[in-house]
Amino acid sequence: MRAEAQAHVDKIKAALALLRRFLDWDRALRRLDELNARVEDPTLWNDAKAAQDVMRERRRLDEAVSATRAIETELNDTAELIEMAEAEGDEEMANEGTAALAALANRAEIDKVKALLSGEADPNDTYIEINSGAGGTESQDWAGMLQRMYTRWAERHGLKVELIDYHAGEQAGIKSATLLIKGENAYGYAKTESGVHRLVRISPYDSAARRHTSFSSVWVYPVIDDDINVEYNESDLRIDTYRASGAGGQHINTTDSAVRITHIPTGIVVQCQNQRSQHKNKAEAYNQLRARLYERELQIREQAANAENATKTDIGWGHQIRSYVLQPYQLVKDLRTGVTSSAPGDVLDGDLDAFMAAALSQRVTGETVEVEDVD
């Protein structure tokens, strides 16, 4: 088989192997049989909540198994077609088969990522919190660029974006902002973005046109519904009110409507100022607090808390997950997976899918990659 076609075959087989490993194939088939049997049980809907959970699990598992089988069948059929075409010297048919393999490889990658989104909170809406690091205007401008990047990423995927909290930078950009991204699997896709992000460029704020390095942190946590019980003591909370900043009219600028809640045992801080009333801001801040506490528990269960905690305690060297270099060359490099892009303009415009897919795959395989940071 020609090299180009073989490369597509290898990519598809790697995606299938990861899918089977993730699903624990034999266990998944047994579980699907069990769920199908439960769906046929007329007493299932005596408990509507339990029935919905069963139907949701069955749908996700059935989609993953069906997609895997369909890709395997199409791969075998197309590979046989190419081998037959090459044996008969039919160049046109071989080219068509190679093109079909390329399309199948892309589909396998998409289906693989969908299947990997089976975590407890993956289907949920998500908060994305962005904080500038040390460095004044430079890092604040970088934080503003990240806010735009995640907004554009969400819009590319048809997700709805709401600005929950916003603190403008002194001259440009932002000191911090919290986005609420609404849509299917919003948290599942975005969760791998938590960490420190590093920017290298010629500063537009430096009259000497020197190269600057800036850091900002991103923190991603899921929106949770009322069915999930998150326990905390009111006595462990410190609630502060302050005057909201930014656009919003006369009312938002003249009353202490913004709310900040600090969970003292963990140091978690959430805040909201987008609503006009203090009551509504306080309710949204409580929602964020529950979400943050729940996300913290998820991270502990996934044994991934160390990297996440580092991003909150030190926004700087040694903790970055991705570097974005704009000068003297163009490169974005993920320091966990080694995925790179030579088009940082596209990445900053929301083209993040390759980075997210690689990070999700790495969570399944557990394989670490030694990646050297860029200068």
C-alpha positions in Angstrom: 0.0 0.0 0.0 1.3 3.5 -0.9 2.8 5.5 1.9 0.1 8.1 2.1 -2.7 5.5 2.4 -0.7 3.6 5.0 -0.3 6.7 7.1 -4.0 7.2 7.2 -4.5 3.5 8.1 -2.0 3.8 11.0 -3.8 7.0 12.2 -7.2 5.2 12.1 -5.9 2.1 13.9 -4.4 4.3 16.6 -7.7 6.0 17.2 -9.5 2.7 17.3 -7.0 1.2 19.7 -7.5 4.2 22.0 -11.3 3.9 21.8 -11.2 0.2 22.6 -8.9 0.8 25.5 -10.9 3.7 26.8 -14.2 1.8 26.5 -12.7 -1.5 28.0 -14.3 -3.1 25.0 -15.6 -6.4 26.4 -16.9 -4.7 29.5 -18.6 -2.0 27.4 -20.4 -4.7 25.3 -21.6 -6.4 28.5 -22.8 -3.1 30.0 -24.6 -2.2 26.8 -26.5 -5.5 26.9 -27.5 -4.8 30.5 -28.7 -1.3 29.6 -30.7 -2.6 26.7 -32.4 -5.1 28.9 -33.2 -2.4 31.5 -34.7 -0.2 28.8 -37.1 -3.0 27.9 -38.2 -3.3 31.5 -41.6 -1.4 31.8 -41.0 -0.6 35.5 -37.9 1.5 34.6 -39.9 4.7 34.3 -41.4 4.3 37.8 -38.3 6.4 38.7 -38.0 9.1 36.1 -34.6 10.4 37.2 -33.1 6.9 37.2 -34.6 6.2 33.8 -33.1 9.3 32.4 -29.7 8.3 33.7 -30.0 4.9 32.2 -31.1 6.3 28.8 -28.3 8.8 28.8 -25.6 6.2 29.6 -27.1 3.8 27.0 -27.1 6.5 24.3 -23.5 7.5 24.9 -22.3 3.9 25.1 -24.3 2.8 22.0 -22.9 5.7 20.0 -19.3 5.0 21.0 -19.6 1.2 20.2 -21.5 1.8 16.9 -19.0 4.4 15.8 -16.1 2.1 16.5 -17.6 -0.8 14.6 -18.5 1.4 11.7 -15.0 2.8 11.4 -13.5 -0.7 11.6 -15.8 -2.0 8.9 -15.1 1.0 6.6 -11.4 0.8 7.2 -11.2 -2.9 6.2 -13.4 -2.3 3.1 -11.4 0.7 1.9 -8.0 -1.0 2.5 -9.1 -4.0 0.5 -10.3 -1.7 -2.3 -7.0 0.1 -2.4 -5.0 -3.1 -2.5 -7.2 -4.4 -5.3 -6.8 -1.2 -7.3 -3.1 -1.3 -6.9 -2.9 -4.9 -8.0 -4.9 -4.0 -11.1 -3.0 -0.8 -11.7 -6.1 1.3 -11.4 -4.6 4.6 -10.3 -7.9 6.5 -10.2 -9.6 3.9 -7.9 -6.5 3.9 -5.7 -6.6 7.7 -5.4 -10.3 7.6 -4.5 -9.6 5.0 -1.8 -6.8 7.1 -0.4 -9.1 10.1 -0.2 -11.7 8.0 1.5 -9.1 6.9 4.1 -8.2 10.6 4.7 -11.8 11.4 5.4 -12.2 8.3 7.6 -9.1 9.3 9.6 -10.7 12.7 10.3 -14.0 11.1 11.3 -12.2 8.6 13.6 -10.5 11.5 15.3 -13.8 13.3 15.9 -15.5 10.1 17.1 -12.6 9.4 19.4 -12.9 12.7 21.1 -16.7 12.4 21.5 -16.2 9.0 23.1 -13.6 10.4 25.5 -16.1 12.9 26.8 -17.8 10.5 29.2 -16.7 11.9 32.5 -19.3 12.6 35.1 -19.5 16.3 34.4 -18.3 16.4 30.7 -21.8 17.1 29.2 -22.2 20.2 31.4 -21.9 23.9 30.8 -18.6 25.3 32.0 -17.0 28.3 33.6 -13.6 29.5 32.3 -11.8 31.8 34.6 -8.8 33.8 33.3 -6.3 35.7 35.5 -3.4 37.8 34.5 0.0 37.1 36.0 2.7 39.5 37.2 3.8 42.0 34.6 1.2 44.7 34.6 -0.1 45.8 31.2 1.7 43.1 29.3 0.1 40.2 31.1 -3.3 42.0 31.4 -3.3 42.4 27.6 -2.4 38.7 27.2 -5.3 37.7 29.6 -7.6 39.8 27.4 -6.3 37.9 24.3 -7.1 34.6 26.1 -10.6 35.8 26.9 -11.2 36.5 23.2 -9.6 33.1 22.2 -12.0 31.1 24.3 -15.0 33.2 23.3 -14.1 32.5 19.6 -13.6 28.8 20.3 -17.1 28.6 21.9 -18.6 30.5 18.9 -16.9 28.2 16.4 -18.7 25.3 18.1 -22.1 27.0 18.4 -21.8 27.4 22.2 -23.3 30.4 24.0 -21.0 32.7 25.9 -21.9 34.9 28.9 -19.5 37.2 30.7 -20.0 36.5 34.5 -17.2 38.6 36.0 -14.8 41.2 34.5 -12.1 43.4 35.9 -10.5 45.6 33.3 -6.7 46.1 33.1 -5.2 49.4 34.0 -4.3 50.4 30.4 -5.3 47.4 28.3 -6.7 43.9 28.6 -8.1 42.4 31.8 -6.9 41.6 35.3 -9.4 38.8 35.4 -12.6 37.6 33.8 -15.0 34.6 34.2 -16.9 33.2 31.1 -19.9 31.0 31.3 -19.9 28.7 28.3 -23.2 27.0 27.6 -23.7 24.0 25.3 -23.3 20.2 25.1 -20.0 18.9 26.3 -18.7 22.4 27.0 -16.8 21.3 30.1 -15.6 18.0 28.6 -13.8 19.9 25.8 -12.6 22.9 27.8 -11.4 21.1 31.0 -7.9 20.3 29.5 -7.3 24.1 29.1 -6.7 24.6 32.9 -3.1 25.8 33.4 -0.7 28.6 32.8 -0.4 30.0 29.3 2.7 31.8 28.2 3.0 34.5 25.5 6.3 35.6 23.8 6.1 38.7 21.5 7.5 42.1 20.7 5.6 44.3 23.2 3.3 46.9 21.6 3.7 48.8 24.9 7.5 48.9 24.8 8.9 51.9 22.9 12.2 50.0 22.6 10.4 47.2 20.8 11.9 44.5 23.1 10.6 40.9 23.3 8.5 40.2 26.4 7.2 37.1 28.0 3.8 37.2 29.7 1.8 34.7 31.7 -1.8 34.2 32.5 -3.7 31.4 34.1 -6.9 29.6 33.0 -9.1 27.7 35.3 -12.0 25.6 34.0 -14.8 24.1 36.2 -18.2 22.6 35.4 -21.6 24.1 36.0 -23.5 21.7 38.3 -27.3 21.2 38.7 -29.3 21.0 41.8 -29.3 17.2 41.7 -25.6 17.2 42.8 -25.2 17.8 46.5 -22.1 19.9 47.4 -21.7 20.3 51.1 -20.0 23.3 52.8 -20.5 25.3 56.0 -21.7 28.9 55.8 -19.3 29.7 58.6 -16.5 28.8 56.3 -17.5 31.6 53.8 -16.5 35.2 53.7 -18.8 37.3 51.6 -17.7 40.8 50.4 -19.6 43.3 48.3 -18.0 46.0 46.2 -18.8 48.4 43.4 -18.9 46.8 40.0 -16.6 48.0 37.3 -16.9 48.4 33.6 -19.9 49.0 31.4 -23.3 48.7 32.8 -24.9 52.0 33.2 -25.5 54.3 36.1 -26.9 51.8 38.5 -24.0 49.3 38.2 -21.5 52.1 38.9 -23.1 53.6 41.9 -24.1 50.6 44.1 -22.1 47.9 45.8 -23.8 45.2 43.7 -20.8 43.0 42.9 -20.3 40.0 45.2 -17.2 38.0 46.1 -17.3 34.8 48.1 -14.2 33.2 49.7 -14.2 29.6 50.9 -11.7 29.9 53.7 -10.7 26.2 54.1 -9.7 25.8 50.4 -8.9 29.4 49.5 -11.4 29.3 46.6 -12.6 32.7 45.6 -15.5 33.4 43.2 -17.1 36.6 42.2 -19.9 38.0 40.0 -20.8 41.5 38.9 -22.7 41.1 35.7 -26.2 41.3 37.2 -27.7 44.6 38.3 -28.8 43.5 41.7 -26.6 42.3 44.6 -29.1 39.4 45.2 -28.7 38.0 41.7 -24.9 38.4 41.8 -24.8 36.6 45.1 -26.9 33.7 43.7 -24.6 33.4 40.7 -21.5 33.5 43.0 -23.0 30.7 45.1 -23.5 28.6 41.9 -19.8 29.2 41.0 -18.7 28.2 44.5 -20.6 24.9 44.3 -19.1 24.3 40.9 -15.6 25.0 42.0 -15.9 22.7 45.1 -17.4 20.0 42.9 -14.6 20.4 40.3 -12.0 20.2 43.1 -13.5 16.9 44.2 -13.5 15.6 40.6 -9.8 16.5 40.3 -8.9 14.7 43.5 -10.7 11.6 42.2 -8.9 11.8 38.9 -5.6 12.3 40.7 -4.9 15.4 38.7 -4.9 18.0 41.4 -1.2 18.7 41.5 -1.0 20.3 38.1 -4.2 22.2 38.7 -3.1 23.6 42.0 0.2 24.7 40.6 -1.7 26.8 38.1 -3.4 28.7 40.9 -0.4 29.2 43.1 2.2 30.4 40.7 1.4 32.0 37.4 4.9 31.9 35.9 7.9 29.9 34.7 7.8 26.1 35.3 4.0 25.8 35.4 3.0 26.7 31.8 1.0 24.1 29.8 1.3 25.9 26.5 3.6 28.6 24.9 2.5 31.0 22.2 5.4 32.6 20.3 4.6 35.5 18.0 8.2 36.8 17.5 10.8 36.1 16.1 8.9 33.1 14.7 5.4 31.8 14.8 4.6 28.8 16.9 2.2 27.5 19.5 3.5 24.5 21.5 1.6 22.4 24.1 4.1 21.3 26.7 2.1 18.3 27.9 1.4 16.6 24.5 3.9 18.1 22.2 1.2 19.2 19.7 2.3 22.3 17.8 0.8 24.8 15.4 2.7 27.2 13.1 -0.4 29.4 12.8 -0.8 31.2 16.2 -3.2 33.6 14.6 -5.6 30.8 14.0 -5.1 29.4 17.5 -5.8 32.8 19.1 -8.9 32.9 16.9 -10.2 29.8 18.7 -8.7 26.9 16.7 -8.0 24.8 19.8 -9.5 21.4 18.8 -6.1 19.6 18.1 -4.8 20.7 21.5 -7.9 19.6 23.3 -8.1 16.2 21.5 -4.5 15.4 22.3 -4.9 16.3 26.0 -8.0 14.2 26.3 -6.2 11.2 24.7 -3.3 11.6 27.1 -5.7 11.4 30.0 -6.8 7.9 28.8 -3.3 6.6 27.9 -1.5 8.1 30.9 1.5 8.5 28.6 3.7 11.5 29.3 5.7 13.2 26.6 9.0 15.0 27.3 8.6 18.3 25.6 11.1 21.1 25.6 9.7 24.6 25.9 10.3 27.1 23.1 12.4 30.2 23.6 
